[in-house]
Amino acid sequence: MAKRGVQEVNAGSMADIAFLLLIFFLVTTTMDTDSGIVRKLPPMPEEQQEEDVQIKERNVFVVLVNRDNRLLVEGELMSLRDLKDATKEFIMNPTNDPNLPALEPVEVDYFGTVNVTTKHVISLQNDRGTSFETYIAVQNELAKAVNELRDELSMRQFGKKYTDLDPIDDEDKKDAVEKIVPMKISEAEPKNIGG
């Protein structure tokens, strides 16, 4: 009997098959995208002033989030569900409370002379141990407060929500609403606030 040699498997097309599988998995796999927080940075001032700007304590709305994801707003514990309403009251100061930002008369297109809190700032400080979910939830509540105030103001003046105003045709109306209710959130670098 003659010995038969072992047949070899042709591996020439294996590289092609592996390449096709790689392309298949790259095309069919979904990529998770991180959702961010949309913030429009204020424009650079035309002239840099070297004066030290002093902000009165009554004009700063301090929101602290500790490592246990608990809120301390203006020195008092607050639940997340109450943050939006407290922020709205701070921004508008409807009762002219001396502990809230001072109201100043400002001339605004479409609105005439309006009393607004021009110097208010929302200061947000997170602990390094704060969960990302809580961080986003607090950001959302602060933004929701500003957006609701803008929508209410726009509905009273123009008959439609601020978010429904056309960015091109109604740009001057949007600017007028933003002048009365600006988005002023100052976020400090996270640090260890405590538990």
C-alpha positions as CSV (number, residue, x, y, z in Angstrom):
1,M,0.0,0.0,0.0
2,A,1.2,3.4,-0.9
3,K,1.2,6.1,1.7
4,R,-1.0,9.0,1.0
5,G,0.2,12.4,2.0
6,V,-1.8,14.6,4.4
7,Q,-3.8,17.1,2.4
8,E,-3.3,20.7,3.4
9,V,-6.1,23.1,3.9
10,N,-6.0,26.1,1.6
11,A,-5.8,29.0,4.0
12,G,-5.5,31.7,1.3
13,S,-9.1,32.8,1.6
14,M,-9.2,32.8,5.4
15,A,-7.8,36.3,5.5
16,D,-10.6,37.5,3.2
17,I,-13.2,35.8,5.3
18,A,-11.8,37.4,8.5
19,F,-11.7,40.8,6.8
20,L,-15.3,40.5,5.7
21,L,-16.4,39.5,9.2
22,L,-14.6,42.4,10.7
23,I,-16.3,44.8,8.3
24,F,-19.7,43.2,9.0
25,F,-19.3,43.7,12.8
26,L,-18.1,47.3,12.4
27,V,-21.0,48.2,10.3
28,T,-23.7,46.5,12.4
29,T,-22.5,47.4,15.8
30,T,-24.1,50.4,17.4
31,M,-21.9,53.0,19.1
32,D,-23.0,54.6,22.3
33,T,-22.8,58.4,22.1
34,D,-22.4,60.5,25.2
35,S,-25.0,63.1,25.6
36,G,-23.7,66.4,26.9
37,I,-25.1,69.5,28.4
38,V,-25.8,72.3,25.9
39,R,-24.4,75.5,27.2
40,K,-23.7,78.7,25.2
41,L,-20.7,80.5,26.6
42,P,-21.0,84.2,27.0
43,P,-19.2,86.3,24.4
44,M,-15.8,87.7,25.2
45,P,-16.0,91.2,26.4
46,E,-14.7,93.8,24.0
47,E,-12.5,95.5,26.6
48,Q,-11.0,93.6,29.4
49,Q,-11.5,95.5,32.6
50,E,-9.1,95.1,35.4
51,E,-11.5,96.1,38.1
52,D,-12.2,93.5,40.7
53,V,-15.9,92.7,40.3
54,Q,-17.7,92.3,43.6
55,I,-20.8,90.2,43.6
56,K,-23.2,90.8,46.5
57,E,-24.2,87.7,48.4
58,R,-27.9,88.3,47.7
59,N,-27.1,88.0,44.0
60,V,-25.6,84.5,44.2
61,F,-27.8,81.4,44.4
62,V,-25.4,78.8,45.8
63,V,-26.2,75.1,45.0
64,L,-23.9,72.5,46.5
65,V,-24.2,68.8,45.8
66,N,-22.3,66.5,48.2
67,R,-20.9,63.0,47.6
68,D,-24.1,61.5,48.9
69,N,-26.0,63.3,46.1
70,R,-27.8,65.6,48.5
71,L,-28.5,69.2,47.7
72,L,-27.6,72.2,49.9
73,V,-29.2,75.3,48.4
74,E,-28.5,78.6,50.0
75,G,-27.3,76.8,53.1
76,E,-30.4,74.6,53.5
77,L,-31.1,71.0,52.5
78,M,-33.5,70.8,49.5
79,S,-34.9,68.0,47.4
80,L,-34.3,68.0,43.7
81,R,-37.9,68.4,42.9
82,D,-38.0,71.8,44.7
83,L,-34.9,73.2,43.0
84,K,-36.6,74.4,39.9
85,D,-39.2,76.5,41.7
86,A,-36.6,77.9,44.1
87,T,-34.4,78.9,41.1
88,K,-37.3,80.5,39.3
89,E,-38.1,82.6,42.4
90,F,-34.4,83.6,42.8
91,I,-34.2,84.7,39.2
92,M,-37.4,86.7,39.0
93,N,-37.7,88.0,42.7
94,P,-41.4,88.5,42.2
95,T,-42.0,90.0,45.7
96,N,-38.9,92.2,45.7
97,D,-37.4,90.3,48.6
98,P,-34.3,92.1,50.0
99,N,-32.6,88.6,50.4
100,L,-33.0,87.9,46.6
101,P,-31.2,89.8,43.8
102,A,-32.0,93.5,43.4
103,L,-34.5,94.4,40.8
104,E,-33.4,97.1,38.4
105,P,-35.4,98.9,35.6
106,V,-34.1,97.9,32.2
107,E,-35.4,99.1,28.8
108,V,-36.1,96.0,26.6
109,D,-37.5,95.9,23.1
110,Y,-41.1,94.7,22.9
111,F,-41.5,94.9,26.7
112,G,-40.7,98.5,27.5
113,T,-39.2,99.2,30.9
114,V,-39.0,96.0,33.0
115,N,-37.7,95.3,36.5
116,V,-35.1,92.6,36.2
117,T,-32.5,90.9,38.3
118,T,-29.5,91.8,36.1
119,K,-26.8,90.8,38.5
120,H,-28.0,87.4,39.6
121,V,-25.7,84.3,39.3
122,I,-26.4,80.7,40.0
123,S,-23.3,79.1,41.5
124,L,-23.1,75.3,41.2
125,Q,-20.5,73.3,43.1
126,N,-20.3,69.5,43.0
127,D,-18.3,67.1,45.2
128,R,-15.9,64.7,43.4
129,G,-18.0,61.8,44.7
130,T,-21.3,63.2,43.2
131,S,-22.9,60.7,40.8
132,F,-23.1,61.6,37.2
133,E,-26.9,61.0,37.2
134,T,-27.3,63.6,40.0
135,Y,-25.0,66.0,38.4
136,I,-27.1,65.9,35.2
137,A,-30.4,66.0,37.1
138,V,-29.3,69.2,38.9
139,Q,-28.1,70.8,35.6
140,N,-31.5,69.8,34.0
141,E,-33.5,71.4,36.9
142,L,-31.5,74.7,36.7
143,A,-31.9,74.8,32.9
144,K,-35.6,73.9,33.2
145,A,-36.2,76.8,35.5
146,V,-34.7,79.3,33.0
147,N,-36.5,77.7,30.1
148,E,-39.9,77.7,31.9
149,L,-39.4,81.4,32.8
150,R,-38.6,82.2,29.2
151,D,-41.6,80.3,27.9
152,E,-44.0,82.0,30.3
153,L,-42.6,85.4,29.4
154,S,-42.8,84.7,25.7
155,M,-46.3,83.4,26.0
156,R,-47.5,86.5,27.7
157,Q,-45.9,88.9,25.3
158,F,-45.9,87.0,21.9
159,G,-48.6,84.3,22.3
160,K,-46.1,81.5,21.8
161,K,-43.4,79.8,23.8
162,Y,-39.8,80.9,23.6
163,T,-38.8,77.5,22.3
164,D,-41.3,78.0,19.4
165,L,-39.9,81.3,18.3
166,D,-38.1,81.1,15.0
167,P,-34.3,81.4,15.4
168,I,-34.1,83.6,12.3
169,D,-37.3,85.5,12.0
170,D,-37.8,86.0,15.7
171,E,-34.2,86.5,16.7
172,D,-34.9,90.0,18.1
173,K,-37.8,88.6,20.2
174,K,-35.6,85.8,21.5
175,D,-32.9,88.3,22.4
176,A,-35.4,90.5,24.3
177,V,-36.6,87.4,26.3
178,E,-33.0,86.4,27.0
179,K,-32.2,89.9,28.3
180,I,-35.0,89.6,30.9
181,V,-34.2,86.0,31.8
182,P,-30.5,85.2,31.0
183,M,-28.9,81.9,31.6
184,K,-26.2,82.7,34.2
185,I,-24.9,79.4,35.7
186,S,-21.4,79.4,37.1
187,E,-19.9,76.0,37.7
188,A,-16.9,75.6,39.9
189,E,-14.4,72.8,39.7
190,P,-15.5,69.7,41.7
191,K,-14.0,69.4,45.1
192,N,-14.5,67.4,48.3
193,I,-17.5,69.3,49.8
194,G,-18.2,66.6,52.4
195,G,-20.9,64.1,53.3
